[in-house]
Amino acid sequence: RALFAVPQDMVVITCGEPAVVCPGGPQGGGVPPDRTYYYLFKYEPPDIPQMTGEDLKLSGTRADFDTSPSGGGLPIVTMEFTGRGADRFEEITSAEYVRGRLRGTPQHFAIVLDREIRTWPQIDYTDSSLAGGIGGGRAQIQGLDSIDEAQDIAIVLQTGALPVKFETLDRTDISATLGKDSLREAWQAAIGGIILVAFFLLLFYRFLGLVAVTGLIVYAAFLYATILLFNVTLTLPGFAGLVLTFGVAADANIVIFERIKEEVRGGRSVRAAISLGYKKGFATIVDANVVTAITAMVLFAVATASVRGFALMLLIGTVLSMLTAVLATRAILALLAGFGWIDNPRLMGTTGGGIPRWLRADYIGKRRIWFAFSGIVVAISIAAIVFQGLNLGIDFRGGTQVTFRTPQATSLEEVRSQAAQIGQEGAVIQGRGSSTDGQYTSFQIRTESLTIAEQNTLEQELSSALGATAFGAKNVSESFGRQIANSALFAIIVSLLLIVVYISVRFQWKYSVGVLVALAHDVVITVGVYALTGREVSTATVAAILTVLGYSIYDTIIIFDRIRENVPLMRRASFRLIGNVSLWEVLPRSLATTFITLLPVASLYFFGGDTLKDFAFALLVGIGFGSYSSIFLAAPLVAVLKEREPEFARRRDDLGALEGVESVGGMLLDEPRDEDVDEEDDTGGSPVERPRGPAPTPAPAAASVGPGDHTAKSKRERRRQRRASRPHGRAR
């Protein structure tokens, strides 16, 4: 096979689609653009090409219609030239006319964009008015087939006339070795996270967990089909989003399964509990996933290209998780409803007495303690941000960042010495990953912006001196870094505002105050931890913080949803009592959803490699503190505001307000206590234990939230109510 080189001072020009016709053919009449044609053109700037887009005026170059008497209203393209361009065009067209007269054939000039011929108008040598060339600073292209063709040619000319200078804002180079290693680590993290989520579901929910795992398989199939259908390009952050969505899908199942457990504890059969669990849990799932979708959409709108992949996968996963949690798992349980063993609470994982007593604290009453603790942590975070500062990466500062690996552990001093020898004395060099006696096998070099040639020289020298491999490089201009910083701040503010608006509409504006304070608390602490630890802040960190906003409010909405349901049921209780009972009822659900979300994130942190470790670290910190703020900050803040309302200010703040009341989750149903099993009934029967039925009774003594009602009179009243509920010594 012969190898041909382009001659000196020549360039290869192509012609094909979208041109209407290409040069060539019999007698120069042109050929259809059904294939790509190649031409050799002279290229001797500044003389050839003879004219460029700089010779055109943008304002006078456009598609139009010929309104002259002889024009017939046909489409044309008008061109207006600069002073130099007008003189040059007149000379060229005059020479073309003369050559056409001498040869007896039309002469053409080509309009070329990006080395591709878009059109090639001719000079009519039979028109004597063109003998002196086309002057006056204006010209028009006639004989076009349609206005679409005219508009295409006008766009080409306008593009060449734009006074622009292209500058590289962001460029990422990844070697094949690094890409392969990153993909392998991402797969390990994905498999590890999915296995952990499946194990948790099976361990805590048994058969329901098996149904949930089956639903996750259905979810994975839908997700894979969606990626293929829309031809989604998976970036490494996108792969992280894919892994994270499995936690989202599992969260939806947990919300429903905990509802089913509550219905079973309320005395319903497993079949009835499943039906009511899906019915009552749907609103909570919608509210929680809408805010996650809001943050994903905002992130997609303002983020850079690499992080958009994460936002897109998170958004797709959120929508699909709602479908699989509500439709797929429910369909599976509906098919199995005819079997008798489905009513076995032990098999379904719906046994147990609910939340342990040691978790039934006075969360609302002790709010000053939680507020003080949060205030101290936030103050430390702000001080770290102000005085220590953030380690901003090149995404915000601009510059060039090169990562590489060495076959053997190497000291930082040796890498600095090699960098200094090639003129990079001021480069910031850091070891990545674990170290052995101060030596690393993975490094990162951050310098001022390098050209492609300088970057290649740096990589070649490092490869020769240290045997470096698996290079990855990222170049960001300083102006683009400022743009990213502004976009990040804008995204966080817009996300907060949209979430507040949604909460105000779905609940009440006072609930949105608790949400806003809790979210600000989580963001400040997460950023503060970065300042304290000195970890690098990149665009992936911003994506993680925005994701934290969505996940932090997930738990908050679960709690607020339960408070909203308990308010009309507990008409005599203060908001302090309502808040505490609601927290007791949803604590298992809140802790479970947080834990199962952290499982895939932890897998990303430990198995995802250096690229995803900082991203996962921000999620671990943010989601952890988000769970804390939902319980100890958001709910108590709402209680502070609601207690001032006249309706709640006059309500009782002791256990007497709960007598004869049943909450949504059945937390106020009496449970076995020592005095329940030691008393005899009126008929002299043997001691009996009162069952956990739906009969309304006072709250357990261990669950006191206000001034205790421990007088002998109140105890006698409770005994009388219990005996009345089980005549003849048998539980009713």
N, C-alpha and C positions, 0 to 999 in steps of 0.2 A: 504494500500500500504506500503510495507516494504522499509525502507531507509537503504542503505548499505554504510558503510564508507570504505575508502581505508586503508588496514592494514598498520601498522608502517613499515618504511623502504621499502615500495613498491610504485610503480607508475603505473598508467594506461597508456598503450600504445595502439594506434589504428592502423588499417591497412585498407585501401580502395583505391580508386583512389588517386594518379596516379600509385600505385604499379601494377606490372604485375601479381603477385600471392601473396597470403597471407598465413602465417603459419596455419597448421591445415589439416583437411581432413583425409581420410583413409590412414593409414600407414605413416602419416606425409608428404604426397605428395603435400599438398598445396590446397588452395581453390581459386576460382576466386574472384577478388575484386568487386563484384557486390553489395556489401553492406559494411557497416563499422563494422569491427570486433574489439573486445576489449580484451586486454591481461594484466595480472599482471606481472610486472617485478620487480626484486629486484633493490633497489636503495640505495647503501651504499657508497657514495663518501668518499675517492678517490679510493676505491678498486673496486666498481661496479658503473658505467660501467667500464669495464676493460681497454678500450681505448677510447680516444676522438679525436676530430679534431686536437688537439695540437700535436698528435703523427704523423701527416702526413706532408709531404712537398708539398707545393702548386705547385711547378714547375714540379714535377714528377707525379702528379695525373691528369689524363686526359682520354678522350675517344680515342680509337685507333683501328687499325686492326691487327690481329694476322698474322704476315708475316713468321712465322716459317714453316718448311716443313710440319708439321702435323696440322698447324693451319687453313689452307684453306682460309686465308684472312677474317675470320669472325670477327665481332666486339667484342672488349674486353674493359675493363677498367683497366688501369695500376695504381698502387699505389706505392708511394715511402715514406718510413718512416724516421723519425728522428732516431738518435742513440738509444734513450730510446725506441721509438716506434718499432724499428726493433726487439730488444730483447723481448719486450712484445708480439709482434705478433707471434714470433717464439714459445714462451711458450704456448700461447693460442692455436695455430693450432696443436701443438704437443699433447696437452691434448685432443683436439677434435678428433684427429686421434685415439688415444688410446681408448677413450670412444666409438667411432664408431666401432672399432674392437671388443670390448667386447660385445656391444649390437647388433651388426650385422645390424645396420642402419646408414645412413648418419647423421652427426651432423652439425648443422647450427650455424651461428652467424648473428645477425641482425644489419643492418645499419639504424640508427634512426636519424631523423631530426625533431625537434619541437614535440617530443613525438609521432611521426608517423613513422611506418616502411616503408621504401622505397624499400628495397630489403633484402634478407636473404640468402646469398651464403652458400654452403655446402662444407665440407671437405671430399674428396673422400677417404674413409677408405680402398678401394681396391688398391689404388696406394701406393706401398711400399716406393716410394721416399719421401712421406710425413710423414714417421714414426717419423722423428726428428723435424717435424714442417717446416714451410716455413721460411727460413732464407735469409740472403743476403740483407736485407733492401728493397726488392722489392717484389711485388706480382701482380697478375692480376686476374680479374673476367672474367670467360669464360661462354659459353653456353647461350649467350644473343640472343634475337630474332631479334634485329635490332640495327642500329647505333643510332636511337633515344633513345632507352632504355639505351644504353651505355652512351650517352650524359647526360641523366637525372641523372643517378647514379653518373657520374663524377661531375656534378654540385652540387649534395648533398654533396659529399666528399670535394669538393673545398670550399663549404660554411663553412663546419666545420673546415677546415684548415686555414681560414682567421684569421689573428691576429688582430681582432677587439674587441672593447669594446663599447657596446651600451650605449648611453647617451641621456637622454631626452632633446631635444632642445626646443620644444614648446608643451605645453599641455593646453587645455582649458576644464574646467568642468563647466557645466551649469545645475542647478537644474531644475526639471520639472516645478516648479512654475515660476522661472525666464523665462524659455523658453516660457511658455504659456503667460506670461505678455508681453514679447517682441514681440511675434507674434501678439497679440491683438493690441498693439500700432502700429506695422508696418501696419496692415490692416487698422487701422484708418487713418494713414498717406496716404496710397495708395488711399483709397476712397476719402479723402479730396482733395488730389492733382488732381485726375481725375475730380472731380466735378468742381473745380476751373478752370481747363483748358477748360472743356466743356462750362462753363458759359462765359468765356472770348471769345471763338470762336463764340458763339451764339450772344453775345452782339455786337461785332464789325464787324462780317461778315454775320450776319443774315442767309439767306438761304445757302450761301456758308459755313457758320459756321455749319449749320445743316448737310451738306454733310461731313464736316470735322469730326464731332462727329460720324457720321456713319462710316467713314473711321477708326476712333479710335476703334470702336467696332470690325470692321474687323481685325484691327491690334491686338487687345487683343485676338481674337480667334486664329490667326496665332501664336502669342507668346505662348499661352497656349499649342497649339498643338506641337510646337517646344520643349517646356519643357518636355512634355510627350514622344515625339518621341526619344529624345536624353537622356532621363532619367536624367535630370539636377537636382542636389541637391541644393535646395535653402537655402543659408545661410542668415543671417540678412543683411550683406552688399549686397548680391545678390538681396534681396528683395528691398533694396534701389535703386539698379541699375534698377530693374524692374519699379519702380515708376518713376525714372528719364527718362526712355525711352519714356514715354508718352509725356513728354515735347519735346523730340527729334522728335517724330512723328508729333506733332502739329507744330513744327518749319517748317518742310518741306511743310506743307499745307499753312502756312503763306507766305512763299517765293513765292509760286505760286499765291495765292490770291492777294497779292500786285501787282504782275505782271498783273493780270487780271484787277485790278483797273486802272493801268497806261494805259492799252490799251483802256479801256472805256473812260478815260479822253482824250485820243488821238483821239476820234471821232469814234471808231469802235463799232459795235454792241456787245452785251453781248456774243452771240454765238461765234463771231470771236475772241473776247477778251479771252474767255476760251481756245480756241484752241491755240492761240499764247502764252497765259500765261504759259500753260504746256510746250510748245515747247521751249520757251526762259528760263524758270525757271529751266529746268532739269539740265543744266550744273552747275548752281550755287549750286543746291542741291547735286550733285555728289561731287563737290570740297569741300563743307563744311562737308559732311559726311565722306569723305575719311580721313580727318585729325582726326576726332573723332575716327574713326576705328583704325587709327595708334596708338593713345594713348592707346586705349583699348587693342590692341594686345601687346604692350610693357608692359603694366601693367600686363596682364595675364602671360607674359613670366617670369617676375622677382618677382612678388608679392608672399606673403604667401598664404596658401590655402584658408583662409577665404576671403581675398580680391579678389582672383581669381574669386570667385562667382560673385562679382560686375562687374569685367572686362568682364566676359563671358556674363552676361545679357546685359551690355551696348553694346557689340559688336553685339549680336543677335538682340537687339532692333534697332540698327542703320541700319542694313541691311534690316530688315523687314519694318522699317519706310519708306525707299526709295520705296519699292515695293507698300505699301499701298497708299503713297502720290501720286505716279505717275500712278499707275494702278487702284486701287480700287476707289478713288474719281473721277478720270477721267471717269471710266466706268459708275459711277452713273450719272455724268453730261451728258454723251453721251446719256444715256437712256432718260433723261429729256429734251434733246435738241429740241424735236418735239413740246413741249408745248409753246404756245405763251407768257405766263407770265414769261418765263425765260429771256425775253428781257427787263424786268422791272428793271432798275438800282437801284431803291430804295429798292426793295425786295431783290436784290442780294447784297446789301450793297456796291455798287460801286459808289454811289453819293458822292458829296463833291469836294472841290477844291484842294485836296492834303494837303501838309504840311502847317501848319499855318505860317504866315509871321514872327512871332516873333522867329521862329526857324531857319530862313534863315540868319544865321550869317556868318561872314567871318571867317570860321574855319581854313582855310589854312593861311590867312593873319595874324591872331592873334596867330600863332604857338609859338612865344616866350613866351606868357603868359602860354600856356598849358605846354610847356617844363619846364618852371620855377616851375609851380605847381607840376608837376610830379617829378621833381628833389628834391623838398623839401620833398614830401611824401616818396620817395625812401630813402633819407638821414635819415629821422626819423626812417624808418623801419630798415635800416642797423644798425643804432646806437642802436636800441632796441635789435636787434639780438646779437650784439657784447657785449654790456654792461649789458643788463638784462638777455640775454640768453633764451633758449627755455626750456620749461617744458617737457622734453622727458619722455615718458612713458616707461613701462617695455619692450615694443617691441624693444627699442633701448638700454636700460640700463641693461636689464635682471632682474630677481627677480620673486617674486610672488605677484600677485594682487588679492585681494578678495573683491567682492562687495556683499552687502546684504541690506535687508530692515528690519525696525523695525515696529511693529504694532502701536507704538505711537512715537511722536516726542521726540528725545533724543539729548542731548548736546554732542558736540565733546569731552568735558572733561570726560564724563562718559564712552564713548567708549574707549578713551585713557587709562583710569583707568583699564578697563576690559582687554585691550590688554596687559598692563604692568603686570597684575597678572599672565598671562600665558607666560611671558618671551618675550614679543614683545614691550619693552620700546622704541626702536628706530624706530618703524614702523611709516610711514607717513599716517596719517588718515585725510580724507577729506569728507566733506558733499557734497552731490550731489542733484541737483534740487533746488527747492525753500525752504526757511527756515522760521520758525516762532519763533521770539525772539531768534535767534541763534541756534535753534534746527532743526534737520533734521529727515527724515524718511528713507533716502537712504544714504548709506555710501560706502566709498572705502578705503581699507587698502592696503598699499604697503610696502612689506618687502623684505629682502634678500630671496634667493631661499629656499623654504621649501620642505621637503619631503612629500610624500602623508600622512604619519602618522602625521606629524606636522600640515599639513593643516587640516586634519580631527579633530585633537584636538582643533585647533583654532576655527573651525566652531561649534563644540559641545559646547565649553565654551561660545561663543557669543550667541548661541541659548538658552543655559540654563540661562545666566545672563540677556540678553536683549530681549529674545523672537525673535531673528533674524530669518528671513526666506529668501527665494528666493536667495540662495547663487549662486554666479558665481565666478569661479577662473580661473586664467591664470598664467602659469609658463613658463618663457622664460629664457634659459641659456644666460650667458653674451656673449659667442662666437656667438650665434645665433643673439643676438641683434646687434653686430657689422656687421654681414652679412646682416641683414635687412637694416641697415643704408647705407652700401655700395651699395646694390641693389637699394635703393631708389634714391641715387644720380646718379647712372648709368642709371636708367630708365628715369629720367628727362633729362639728357644730350642726350640720344639716341632719345627720343621723339622730342626734339628741333631740332636735326640734321635732322631727317627724315622729319619733317614738313618743314624745310628750303629747303631741296632738292625738295620736292613736289611743293612748291610755286615757286621755281626757274624754274622748268620744265614747270609748267602750266602758269606762268606769266613771270617774269623776275627776275634776281638776286637782282635788286634794291628793288623790292617789298619784297623779303625775308628779307632784312635788317630791314624794318619797322616791319615785323612780329616778327623777333627775338627780337628786342628791346622791342616791346609791350609785348611779352610773358615773357621775363625776368622781366619787370616792374610788371606784374601781380603776378608772383611767389614771388618776393621779398616783395611786399606789403602784400600778403596773409600771408607769413611766419612772416613778421614783426608784423602784427596784432595779431598773436598767441603769439609772444614775449611780446607785450604790455599788452595783456589781461591775460597772464599766463595760457592759456588753454593748456591742455595736448596734445602733439603731438604723434600720434600713427600711425600704418600702414594704418588705415582708413584715416588719414589726408593726407598721401602721395597719396593714391588713389584719394582723392578729388582734390589735387593740380594737379595731372596728368589729371584729368577730366577737370579742369579749363583750361589747355592748349588747349584741344580740343574745348571747348566752347568759349574760348576767341577768337580763330582764326575764329570761325563760323561767327561772325559779321564782322571781318576784311575781310574775303573772299567775303562776300556780297558787301562790299564797293569797294574792288579792282576789282571785276567782273564788277561793273557798270563803274568804271573809264576806264577799258579796253575797254568797249563797246562805251564809249563817245569819246575816243581819236580820232578814225577815223572820227567821225561825226563833231567834233568841231575842224576843221583843222586850224583855224586862232587864236583860243583862247590859252592863256597861260595855263600852268599846274595848276596854282592857280585857274583860272576860272573853268577849267575842274573838279578839285578836289572839289571845293565848290558846283558846280551844281550837281555832282554825290552824294555828301553827302546829299544835300537837297532832292534828289529823293529817297534815300534809308533809310533816317532817320526813317520814319514810320515803315518800315519793320524791321530795326535793333532794334528799341525800342520794337516792338511787339514780336520779337523772344526772346529777352532778358527777357521781362516780363513774357512770357508764360513758359520759362524755369525756372524762379525763383518761379513760382507758386507751382509746386510739391516739389521743394527744401524747400520752406517755410513751406509746409505741413509736410515734414519730420522733420523740426526743431521744430515745435510747437506740433506735435502729435506723432512723432516717438519715444519718450522716450529718456532717458539718453544715451542709446547705440548709437543712430543715431544722437544725437544733435550736437556733435563735428564735425562729418562728414558733416552734412548739413551746419554748420556754415562756414566751409572752402569754401564750394561751394557758399554760399551767398556772401561772401566777394570777392572771386575770380571772379565769373561771373559778379558781379557788376562793379568791377574795369576793367574787361575785356571789357565790353561794353564801358567804358570811354576811354580806351586806343585805341580801334579800331577807334573811331571818332577823338579824340584829340591828338593821338600820332602816330599811324601807318600811316594814310593818310598824315598828314603834313610831316612826315619824308620822305615818298616816294616823296612828292612834292619837298622837299629840294634837293634830288638827281636828280630828273628828270629835274628840272629847269636849271640845269647846262648843260644839253645836248644842243648842238647847235640848234637842231630843235625847242626846246621850248624857248630857250633864246631870239630868235628874234621875237617871237610872241607877239601880242598886249595883254596888261593887262588891258583893259577897256571894257566897254559894247559894244563898236563898233565892237569888234571881234565876238560878238554873233549875229549880225544882219544877218538875212537870214539863221539861223542855228536852227535845231531842235534836241534836245537831245533824248536819248533813252526813258526816262520817261515822255517826254513832259513838263518838267519844264520850258522850254523857250517859251512855247506857251503863248501868251499874256493873261492876266486875266483882268477882269473889274476893272477899277480905276475911280477916280472922274472925270478926264479929258476925260475918254472914254465915259461917259454918259452925259457930259455937252455940248459937241460940236454938231453942226448941220452939216448935210451933204451938199454937193454942191447944191443940188436941193431945199434947203430951207425946207426940211422935218423936222419933229419933232425929238427931241433927241432920239438916239437909242444906245443900248448897244451892243458892238461888241461881237459876240459869241466866245467861246473857241474852235475854230476850228484849223485845222492843218496849217493855213496860217503862214508862218515864220515871226516873228516880234521880235523886241528887247526885252530884259529881263525887267521885272517889275522894276520900280524905287526903290521899297523897297528891291530889291534883289541886290543892288549895291555891287560889290566886289572889285572894283578898283577905280581909279580916275574917279569921276562921269562925265557923259556926259550930263550936265544940261544947256547947252547954249541954247539961243533962236533958233539958227539955227537947232540944233539937234531936238528940240521939234517940229519945223515946219516940219522937214523931217519925223518924226514919224506920225504926223497928216496926211501928204500927203499919206503915205503908208496905213494908216487905211482907209482913204476915197477911195483909189484905190481898196481896197479889198471889198467894199460894194457899188457898183453902184446903182443908183436909190433909195438911202436911205434905202436899205434892205441888211441884212447880206447875204453874199454869202457863 
